[in-house]
């Protein structure tokens, strides 16, 4: 088809399109004018309705002013009346003008005019009589109900006119909407027809002429999209042809494989990349031999993983293409590997927590019975060395079992913590003499601190136990002697460090580092050192729970722990505790218990579902001089308290109780009845009733099972004589020496 014919055909098509557009434009203009007229009529109707409403309001205001003047005789009430008289006249004229085109409305106005006039005269007459004669004369006119009847006639007429105008408004709005819809349909139809005609003309007349140009443009767009897509990926993409030469790539391909820019260019053979990637030691890419002889099923990629020298973990995937080439995809899996490690740790923690929580309660109950009875027996035994020694051995074994359970709870982050701001500069120096005595003379203990140390937020007792555990591990790593260094410092763990350690939150931390010059550990041992029951010591020399307990305590405190060790170079364990805001205290400030056990005369309600535990607790307390009431569950405890409400000074209750009423609920109900009753919880496993996010709730007092006789005596005395104690005479502040 010649260009001249194409031009003539295009001219004819465009002439038709112009005619169609003119026709649509004319119809659209006509409908637009009609719509504008309908809108003006709608506005006119709205004006009429407004005038009718204002007229009714003006008459009502005039009547309101008249009533006020009749009742008070004050001219101040005539202001609305006088203002309304002018408005009634003005609004009546406006209505006459606005409804000039509506005979029905004009007729209603004519009928309403004399009624309106009589109403105004009635108002004026009553006002004048009230002024000239008095209230009673005016009220006689009002009682004729003439004004009320006239007002009803006015309101009826106004309502009829309003209904008429609203009906007119509805019809005009419907007409406007109908015309608007028609205009929209016409515009839409005309536009669609014009677009279709234009597309048909362009397709039929210009297809051959523009085919080559469109194909070229499509290829440019596809190439640009491919390049943009490749560069936007966080994965490295390298495309190789059938001769294993590079054809396409993105920037991440060069970055992840650490390739020089000069090497990454079209035509570079694959073997060059493989050789360069193998220069650092471990080969990152498959060799040429592996490519040549490796078999791959159609459509199934080959996937393998490699570690870069800088520690990044890469996943490489080779996918065949139909032309014999392949696509090499490189993915940095470092963060994913870290996240999987954190997930595995969390799952392991959950499993340990479930196992520990399942056995801790019952096991600690048994240990409480054993320890309590042993303590009770030892206090009553005659000083027979053999018997005392056997009791002490049994007590040591029971305490050892309690320590193991406590370490399991610590690792599983199930132990209740009472974190407070701790002044490390005041706490750690007090531990150094204890460590020197504990570790022996062959260990040189050194202490280093930085000026201006931040206070740490942690449980002071657990922190002391953690440092002691680390020191004992360091001693075992230096059998021939060595140096133990305790270092305190302020540390800022920044965002970069937090990105490399998925479980860390960036911020300020107080650091406690314990270093030794022992034999050190290999990387595979370091990777498992915090696992429960993992130990490198000989059988019978360790439980494998010491470092696990430290790990659990630090994590539960919201901190971070890091271990550095090399064979023959020693080990450093760094504990990062959250920086505390507020006044700090040292461990020494917490005070120590007196040697003699405090005794008392108060009344204690003991609630424990395990009979043997309840029996020994009751026996210990009674032996200390207290009057003891006991209950086996929550419901029984409430009944016992109800019978002795005025006598009970302290509630000692287990947290985990059978039945519908748990220990926390028993305490809340008793506190609601008598807020002065002191509350002390006891438990070997606290669930989540009084411990949340690993910390004791504010104001909660807890004694952990298993407890010894002196621990129970001192804790009860502490709670009964605490701040704001209502009854200080229930405990002897100068205790008698135990018999």
ZASE-738550 format. One line per 3 residues: for each residue z negated, x negated, y negated of C-alpha. Coordinates in steps of 0.001 Angstrom, whole numbers. Layout:
N
Z/X/Y ~ ...
END
This chain:
739
0/0/0 ~ 1127/-1509/-3359 ~ -1268/-2072/-6201
812/346/-8360 ~ 320/3118/-5793 ~ -3344/2335/-5566
-3640/2554/-9340 ~ -1866/5938/-9438 ~ -3987/7302/-6615
-7134/6107/-8329 ~ -6024/7723/-11582 ~ -5479/11056/-9851
-8819/10899/-8078 ~ -10671/10035/-11246 ~ -8893/12878/-13082
-10207/15327/-10499 ~ -13664/13822/-10794 ~ -13586/14156/-14590
-12587/17818/-14285 ~ -15397/18476/-11851 ~ -17875/16705/-14090
-16714/18703/-17134 ~ -17102/21947/-15201 ~ -20572/21012/-14021
-21469/19895/-17526 ~ -20361/23206/-19043 ~ -22305/25274/-16531
-25304/23032/-16982 ~ -25198/23448/-20774 ~ -24981/27210/-20488
-27955/27321/-18155 ~ -29864/24948/-20379 ~ -29406/27274/-23364
-30509/30249/-21260 ~ -33570/28372/-20073 ~ -34493/27453/-23635
-34189/31107/-24683 ~ -36433/32171/-21817 ~ -38952/29517/-22806
-39000/30796/-26387 ~ -39607/34357/-25133 ~ -42449/33053/-22972
-43995/31411/-26009 ~ -43570/34663/-27982 ~ -45390/36616/-25261
-48177/34052/-25255 ~ -48556/34525/-29037 ~ -48827/38295/-28614
-51495/37906/-25932 ~ -53426/35516/-28144 ~ -53271/37916/-31088
-54467/40835/-28923 ~ -57355/38764/-27614 ~ -58303/37613/-31119
-58152/41229/-32388 ~ -60540/42428/-29693 ~ -62866/39505/-30452
-62737/40218/-34205 ~ -63675/43886/-33708 ~ -66471/42884/-31349
-67720/40274/-33861 ~ -67715/42920/-36632 ~ -69729/45240/-34426
-72110/42370/-33543 ~ -72694/41628/-37239 ~ -73303/45333/-37912
-75874/45539/-35088 ~ -77652/42460/-36349 ~ -77867/43809/-39865
-79101/47208/-38668 ~ -81903/45590/-36698 ~ -82996/42984/-39246
-81781/44189/-42615 ~ -80850/40586/-43392 ~ -77553/39952/-45161
-77140/36766/-43095 ~ -76029/38929/-40144 ~ -73187/40422/-42236
-71325/37106/-42327 ~ -69557/37681/-38934 ~ -68852/41286/-39959
-67272/40345/-43287 ~ -65275/37493/-41713 ~ -64001/39812/-38989
-62765/42485/-41467 ~ -60151/40110/-42881 ~ -59171/38877/-39412
-58684/42460/-38119 ~ -56276/43229/-40939 ~ -54427/39930/-40542
-54160/40243/-36747 ~ -52938/43832/-36979 ~ -50121/42642/-39238
-49294/39791/-36848 ~ -49078/42204/-33935 ~ -46793/44519/-35899
-44504/41562/-36595 ~ -44630/40038/-33096 ~ -43926/43341/-31267
-41200/44546/-33589 ~ -38694/44253/-30694 ~ -40843/46321/-28313
-40935/50094/-29069 ~ -43671/50737/-26488 ~ -45976/48192/-28046
-45183/49480/-31558 ~ -46145/52972/-30438 ~ -49458/51733/-29078
-50160/49910/-32333 ~ -49467/53060/-34339 ~ -51831/55025/-32100
-54504/52362/-32387 ~ -54296/51971/-36197 ~ -56270/55141/-37158
-58817/54489/-34401 ~ -59278/50952/-35700 ~ -59600/52252/-39241
-62203/54824/-38196 ~ -64123/52116/-36333 ~ -64239/49912/-39406
-65295/52894/-41542 ~ -68061/53750/-39055 ~ -69314/50159/-39261
-69190/50152/-43058 ~ -70901/53561/-43255 ~ -73837/52555/-41045
-74270/49321/-42990 ~ -74285/51190/-46316 ~ -76750/53804/-45070
-79005/51058/-43689 ~ -78954/49404/-47090 ~ -79424/52606/-49152
-81558/54873/-46956 ~ -83045/52903/-44136 ~ -82871/52018/-40456
-83591/55437/-39012 ~ -80753/57075/-40934 ~ -78336/54425/-39780
-79523/54715/-36177 ~ -78887/58453/-36205 ~ -75219/57721/-36835
-75201/55100/-34110 ~ -76782/57544/-31642 ~ -73816/59900/-32085
-71913/57324/-29914 ~ -68952/57619/-32230 ~ -68718/53855/-32606
-68921/53342/-28853 ~ -66125/55845/-28178 ~ -63920/54300/-30860
-64548/50844/-29403 ~ -63582/52039/-25925 ~ -60316/53492/-27296
-59538/50188/-29022 ~ -60298/48196/-25901 ~ -58208/50543/-23742
-55233/50160/-26084 ~ -55648/46373/-26225 ~ -55875/46231/-22413
-52693/48294/-22043 ~ -50824/46071/-24491 ~ -52144/42960/-22753
-50979/44241/-19380 ~ -47557/45020/-20855 ~ -47233/41538/-22337
-48409/39858/-19144 ~ -45808/41806/-17191 ~ -43158/40719/-19697
-44412/37129/-19428 ~ -44219/37220/-15627 ~ -40632/38594/-15731
-39554/35994/-18271 ~ -41159/33174/-16315 ~ -39416/34362/-13183
-36116/34390/-15086 ~ -36805/30871/-16364 ~ -37590/29620/-12871
-34506/31274/-11458 ~ -32277/29725/-14087 ~ -33912/26355/-13583
-33280/26499/-9836 ~ -29674/27448/-10416 ~ -29212/24571/-12834
-30732/22133/-10348 ~ -28474/23372/-7566 ~ -25416/23096/-9787
-26296/19595/-10899 ~ -27061/18523/-7343 ~ -23852/20044/-5976
-21733/18527/-8752 ~ -23327/15115/-8331 ~ -22899/15195/-4552
-19269/16250/-4910 ~ -18595/13499/-7414 ~ -20291/10861/-5257
-18442/11985/-2121 ~ -15091/11957/-3926 ~ -15812/8512/-5335
-16873/7129/-1972 ~ -13837/8617/-259 ~ -11492/7156/-2841
-13164/3740/-2682 ~ -13107/3722/1112 ~ -9523/4915/1579
-7819/3057/-1253 ~ -9731/-175/-1533 ~ -10726/-865/2104
-7900/-3272/2848 ~ -8070/-4932/-561 ~ -11841/-5608/-418
-12309/-6321/3304 ~ -12159/-10092/3038 ~ -14434/-10168/-16
-17022/-7944/1676 ~ -17035/-10094/4789 ~ -17643/-13219/2742
-20443/-11548/781 ~ -22071/-10327/3990 ~ -22054/-13818/5417
-23641/-15207/2272 ~ -26342/-12519/2342 ~ -27071/-13084/6027
-27341/-16825/5513 ~ -29678/-16335/2567 ~ -31832/-13867/4526
-32049/-16227/7482 ~ -33077/-19136/5286 ~ -35651/-17037/3388
-37071/-15639/6630 ~ -37372/-19079/8208 ~ -39050/-20573/5133
-41524/-17676/4879 ~ -42819/-18181/8430 ~ -46081/-20027/9044
-44529/-21291/12281 ~ -42167/-24207/12541 ~ -38640/-23216/13648
-35979/-25676/14779 ~ -32576/-24500/16073 ~ -30589/-26884/18292
-27025/-26386/19499 ~ -25640/-26928/22998 ~ -25465/-30699/22320
-29207/-30663/21452 ~ -28564/-31438/17802 ~ -30466/-29833/14934
-28558/-27103/13099 ~ -31211/-25099/11248 ~ -34898/-25508/10495
-37643/-24476/8091 ~ -40182/-26465/6129 ~ -43041/-25810/8578
-41036/-27454/11375 ~ -41151/-30748/9520 ~ -44796/-30347/8407
-46285/-29353/11783 ~ -44481/-32115/13702 ~ -45208/-34626/10872
-41553/-35638/10628 ~ -40157/-37730/7755 ~ -37769/-35871/5452
-34970/-38359/6068 ~ -34942/-37461/9776 ~ -34760/-33686/9307
-31077/-33096/8603 ~ -28188/-31341/10364 ~ -26918/-33201/13419
-30104/-35143/14213 ~ -30423/-35276/18021 ~ -33479/-33790/19714
-34304/-37078/21415 ~ -34990/-38651/17994 ~ -37662/-36035/17278
-39190/-36463/20737 ~ -39411/-40256/20347 ~ -40905/-40038/16869
-43503/-37473/17975 ~ -44556/-39765/20851 ~ -45289/-42753/18606
-48869/-41564/17916 ~ -49861/-41708/21584 ~ -49652/-38360/23381
-46121/-36916/23473 ~ -45894/-33722/21414 ~ -42415/-32677/22578
-40673/-32499/25928 ~ -38613/-35548/26804 ~ -34847/-35529/27207
-35341/-35771/30945 ~ -37550/-32694/30984 ~ -34939/-30770/28999
-32179/-31802/31366 ~ -33910/-31074/34665 ~ -36401/-28403/33680
-35469/-24993/35016 ~ -35986/-21892/32942 ~ -35364/-18279/33894
-32949/-16369/31703 ~ -34830/-14809/28798 ~ -38151/-16501/29619
-39244/-19201/27157 ~ -41072/-22384/28123 ~ -44472/-22612/26408
-46788/-25606/26330 ~ -49655/-26856/24143 ~ -50278/-30243/22571
-52921/-31841/20334 ~ -51886/-33790/17254 ~ -53662/-37091/16523
-55474/-35435/13583 ~ -57030/-32808/15873 ~ -54684/-29885/15197
-53887/-27813/18256 ~ -50183/-26884/18542 ~ -48386/-24366/20734
-44685/-25137/21322 ~ -42200/-22631/22675 ~ -38609/-23382/23714
-36289/-20374/23972 ~ -32706/-20630/25267 ~ -29748/-19177/23320
-26572/-17736/24885 ~ -24420/-20653/23622 ~ -26501/-23210/25545
-28653/-24274/22612 ~ -32305/-23460/22144 ~ -34876/-22568/19505
-38041/-24673/19288 ~ -40998/-22805/17782 ~ -44137/-24727/16739
-47361/-22792/16009 ~ -50607/-24239/14651 ~ -53282/-22698/16917
-56237/-24617/15442 ~ -57863/-21635/13729 ~ -57203/-19432/16716
-58827/-21988/19013 ~ -61833/-22124/16675 ~ -62042/-18330/16617
-61818/-18174/20396 ~ -64608/-20731/20617 ~ -66769/-18643/18297
-65941/-15536/20345 ~ -66860/-17269/23595 ~ -70101/-18427/22034
-70831/-14879/20834 ~ -70092/-13442/24284 ~ -72295/-16082/25875
-75035/-15269/23389 ~ -74680/-11574/24155 ~ -74937/-12195/27892
-77964/-14456/27475 ~ -79511/-11911/25101 ~ -79046/-9061/27564
-80432/-11134/30416 ~ -83350/-12407/28345 ~ -84187/-9033/26846
-84114/-7455/30274 ~ -86714/-9779/31776 ~ -88753/-10881/28742
-90788/-7709/28356 ~ -91937/-7427/31984 ~ -92296/-11181/32475
-94388/-11594/29332 ~ -96569/-8672/30404 ~ -97272/-10474/33685
-98005/-13728/31865 ~ -100325/-11878/29474 ~ -102321/-10568/32407
-102461/-14019/34018 ~ -103391/-15903/30836 ~ -105870/-13271/29707
-107710/-13166/32996 ~ -107744/-16966/33260 ~ -109158/-17246/29732
-111687/-14540/30504 ~ -112729/-16219/33775 ~ -112950/-19672/32229
-115320/-18379/29522 ~ -117569/-16859/32205 ~ -117440/-19674/34821
-120279/-22063/35245 ~ -119325/-25620/34273 ~ -117957/-26548/37697
-115355/-29321/37171 ~ -113194/-28462/40176 ~ -112980/-24781/39335
-112415/-25456/35646 ~ -109631/-27919/36510 ~ -107899/-25380/38723
-108153/-22716/36032 ~ -106698/-25155/33509 ~ -103773/-25949/35837
-103060/-22257/36332 ~ -103298/-21724/32574 ~ -100900/-24611/31963
-98381/-23127/34418 ~ -98586/-19712/32788 ~ -98164/-21247/29327
-95190/-23212/30614 ~ -93603/-19964/31795 ~ -94286/-18391/28381
-92664/-21385/26690 ~ -89544/-21053/28849 ~ -89262/-17354/28019
-89757/-18139/24337 ~ -87013/-20777/24461 ~ -84639/-18321/26091
-85422/-15762/23396 ~ -84900/-18422/20735 ~ -81492/-19380/22092
-80457/-15737/22421 ~ -81724/-15156/18840 ~ -84083/-12434/20024
-87320/-13987/18783 ~ -88909/-12386/15708 ~ -88854/-14732/12723
-90952/-14556/9571 ~ -88910/-16728/7170 ~ -90524/-17911/3941
-89514/-20495/1328 ~ -90660/-23867/2691 ~ -91237/-27030/666
-89719/-29587/3034 ~ -90963/-32504/929 ~ -94543/-31333/1568
-94024/-30238/5189 ~ -92194/-33104/6851 ~ -94522/-35960/5814
-97366/-34123/7555 ~ -95362/-34157/10801 ~ -94701/-37898/10793
-98230/-38956/11990 ~ -98057/-36305/14717 ~ -94653/-37615/15827
-95902/-41211/15910 ~ -98802/-40225/18158 ~ -96566/-38053/20360
-93627/-40439/20760 ~ -95623/-43614/21347 ~ -95792/-47030/19728
-92434/-48140/21133 ~ -90671/-45656/18793 ~ -90465/-46625/15121
-90602/-43351/13120 ~ -89097/-43532/9640 ~ -88965/-40871/6957
-86389/-40630/4145 ~ -86154/-37941/1490 ~ -84168/-37276/-1680
-85729/-36408/-5018 ~ -85504/-32798/-6132 ~ -85289/-31260/-2678
-84425/-27575/-2542 ~ -86790/-25223/-695 ~ -85490/-23951/2650
-85671/-20358/3901 ~ -86937/-20470/7482 ~ -89859/-19728/9794
-92234/-22656/9268 ~ -93647/-22681/12799 ~ -90207/-22526/14399
-88935/-25305/12110 ~ -91818/-27561/13143 ~ -91126/-26768/16811
-87402/-27513/16357 ~ -88051/-30930/14764 ~ -90527/-31745/17505
-87968/-30794/20183 ~ -85355/-33038/18587 ~ -87848/-35897/18375
-88769/-35552/22055 ~ -85088/-35576/23037 ~ -84605/-38687/20899
-87564/-40376/22661 ~ -85987/-39658/26063 ~ -82747/-41228/24811
-84630/-44452/23887 ~ -86647/-45358/27037 ~ -86880/-48970/25955
-87874/-48153/22379 ~ -85932/-47697/19201 ~ -85941/-46102/15785
-86257/-42392/14924 ~ -85295/-41419/11376 ~ -86065/-38069/9737
-83970/-37512/6613 ~ -84151/-34691/4068 ~ -81386/-33961/1560
-79640/-31255/-427 ~ -76173/-30393/858 ~ -73350/-28210/-422
-71089/-26955/2366 ~ -67879/-26129/530 ~ -64998/-23817/1381
-63055/-26606/3079 ~ -65971/-27297/5452 ~ -66354/-23557/6099
-62646/-23299/6979 ~ -63055/-26063/9561 ~ -66171/-24419/11020
-65564/-20727/11522 ~ -69265/-19798/11826 ~ -70328/-21427/8530
-70750/-19645/5200 ~ -70187/-21921/2224 ~ -73119/-22481/-142
-76264/-24539/-794 ~ -78300/-25772/2168 ~ -81400/-27881/2703
-80654/-30487/5383 ~ -83072/-31902/7959 ~ -81464/-34737/9931
-83039/-36367/13011 ~ -81359/-39646/14055 ~ -82072/-42055/16879
-80733/-45386/18111 ~ -80553/-44292/21743 ~ -77791/-44471/24290
-75773/-41641/22691 ~ -73537/-39090/24377 ~ -69906/-38747/25324
-67743/-36050/23666 ~ -67811/-33822/26773 ~ -71625/-33922/26813
-71781/-33203/23059 ~ -69576/-30150/23604 ~ -72137/-28680/26046
-75383/-29991/24629 ~ -76497/-26638/23161 ~ -75825/-24649/26323
-78938/-23207/27982 ~ -80081/-25017/31139 ~ -77635/-27862/30519
-79381/-31234/30684 ~ -78472/-34833/31444 ~ -82007/-35609/32597
-82864/-35973/36290 ~ -84025/-32951/38250 ~ -87520/-31898/37306
-87467/-33873/34036 ~ -86169/-31149/31719 ~ -85323/-27462/31509
-82220/-27751/29342 ~ -83666/-25262/26861 ~ -84975/-27546/24099
-81735/-27990/22155 ~ -80688/-24435/23038 ~ -83872/-23194/21361
-83145/-25297/18263 ~ -79584/-23948/18152 ~ -80740/-20333/18447
-83422/-20762/15769 ~ -80984/-22304/13283 ~ -78323/-19637/13858
-80854/-16816/13655 ~ -82090/-18276/10361 ~ -78560/-18100/8935
-78100/-21871/9031 ~ -75797/-24388/10676 ~ -76372/-27259/13117
-74111/-30230/13692 ~ -74491/-33093/16162 ~ -72876/-36546/15887
-73104/-38964/18803 ~ -71254/-41880/20355 ~ -72109/-43788/23530
-74237/-46770/22661 ~ -74456/-45825/18967 ~ -77209/-43197/19001
-77288/-39551/17980 ~ -77779/-37634/14734 ~ -78593/-33925/14654
-78312/-32267/11250 ~ -79928/-28897/10609 ~ -78656/-27015/7540
-81059/-24270/6435 ~ -80197/-21763/3672 ~ -81532/-22692/264
-84477/-20460/-692 ~ -85014/-18870/-4077 ~ -88681/-18623/-5042
-91929/-20501/-4642 ~ -92084/-22639/-1520 ~ -95026/-23455/707
-95667/-26208/3183 ~ -96778/-25761/6750 ~ -100176/-27129/5759
-100589/-24233/3303 ~ -100398/-21766/6146 ~ -103862/-22825/7218
-105340/-23553/10597 ~ -107549/-21341/12709 ~ -111233/-22157/13046
-112591/-23606/16276 ~ -115011/-20728/16772 ~ -113630/-17285/17563
-114370/-14508/15046 ~ -116202/-11492/16415 ~ -116272/-7942/15119
-117806/-4510/15277 ~ -114880/-2309/14288 ~ -113066/244/16404
-109663/-685/17849 ~ -107184/1674/19515 ~ -105192/-253/22179
-101881/1337/23259 ~ -100198/-365/26252 ~ -98246/1190/29109
-98891/-1676/31550 ~ -102383/-1044/32997 ~ -103112/-4695/33784
-102163/-5832/30268 ~ -104164/-3010/28707 ~ -107157/-3855/30891
-107312/-7522/29917 ~ -106705/-6802/26204 ~ -109485/-4222/26206
-111821/-6619/28076 ~ -111192/-9453/25595 ~ -111746/-7237/22565
-114911/-5703/23974 ~ -116190/-9158/24807 ~ -115645/-10057/21150
-117884/-7176/20100 ~ -115303/-4540/19147 ~ -115458/-909/20180
-112187/-197/22022 ~ -110301/3047/22656 ~ -107271/2881/24956
-104096/4850/25688 ~ -101211/4403/28127 ~ -98344/5791/26024
-97512/7066/22552 ~ -98382/10711/23116 ~ -101780/9844/24610
-102415/7447/21716 ~ -101883/10234/19182 ~ -104298/12480/21092
-106960/9765/21255 ~ -106522/9013/17562 ~ -106793/12709/16748
-110195/12804/18442 ~ -111446/9613/16698 ~ -109385/9533/13487
-112281/8677/11204 ~ -113505/5814/13414 ~ -110351/3771/14127
-110025/587/12041 ~ -107064/-1059/13816 ~ -104154/122/15967
-103034/-2533/18511 ~ -99875/-1131/20109 ~ -97052/-2366/22274
-93633/-2009/20639 ~ -91858/-842/23794 ~ -93572/2264/25172
-92332/4800/27723 ~ -91571/8353/26694 ~ -90258/9805/23463
-92855/8199/21151 ~ -92373/4450/20754 ~ -94831/1974/19279
-93258/1992/15808 ~ -93390/5790/15670 ~ -97052/5817/16756
-97865/3422/13899 ~ -95922/5490/11367 ~ -97610/8742/12366
-101093/7227/12276 ~ -100391/5565/8908 ~ -99221/8912/7548
-102541/10492/8604 ~ -104775/7564/7578 ~ -103025/4877/5487
-106118/2625/5672 ~ -105728/1993/9411 ~ -104459/-1557/9992
-101481/-1953/12347 ~ -100898/-4855/14757 ~ -97924/-4809/17144
-97786/-6759/20404 ~ -94669/-7355/22453 ~ -92818/-9826/24597
-89473/-8380/23504 ~ -89258/-6471/20227 ~ -85885/-4774/20570
-84803/-3664/17063 ~ -87718/-1436/16092 ~ -89668/-3927/13964
-87172/-6819/13909 ~ -83853/-6561/12092 ~ -81307/-9367/11708
-83731/-11625/13601 ~ -86562/-11182/11085 ~ -89764/-9198/11103
-89717/-6224/8759 ~ -91748/-6642/5582 ~ -95451/-5997/6076
-95251/-5982/9888 ~ -97924/-7894/11848 ~ -96980/-9028/15378
-98652/-10985/18162 ~ -96191/-12091/20807 ~ -96895/-11815/24504
-98235/-13620/26384 ~ -101206/-14318/24133 ~ -104437/-16156/24842
-107937/-14977/24128 ~ -108367/-17062/20989 ~ -104934/-16024/19662
-105774/-12345/20022 ~ -109220/-12813/18465 ~ -107862/-14633/15412
-104896/-12327/14906 ~ -107095/-9212/15054 ~ -109545/-10805/12608
-106683/-11829/10315 ~ -105275/-8283/10202 ~ -108670/-6629/9724
-109724/-8997/6921 ~ -106310/-9240/5260 ~ -105574/-8392/1610
-106776/-4953/470 ~ -108787/-4479/3659 ~ -110672/-1178/3269
-113497/-2131/5618 ~ -114536/-5729/5462 ~ -117597/-5265/7685
-115623/-4766/10892 ~ -115248/-8561/11362 ~ -117919/-11230/11156
-116471/-13780/8720 ~ -118910/-16404/10062 ~ -118160/-16147/13758
-120602/-17052/16480 ~ -119688/-19846/18855 ~ -118210/-18705/22154
-120502/-18741/25127
END
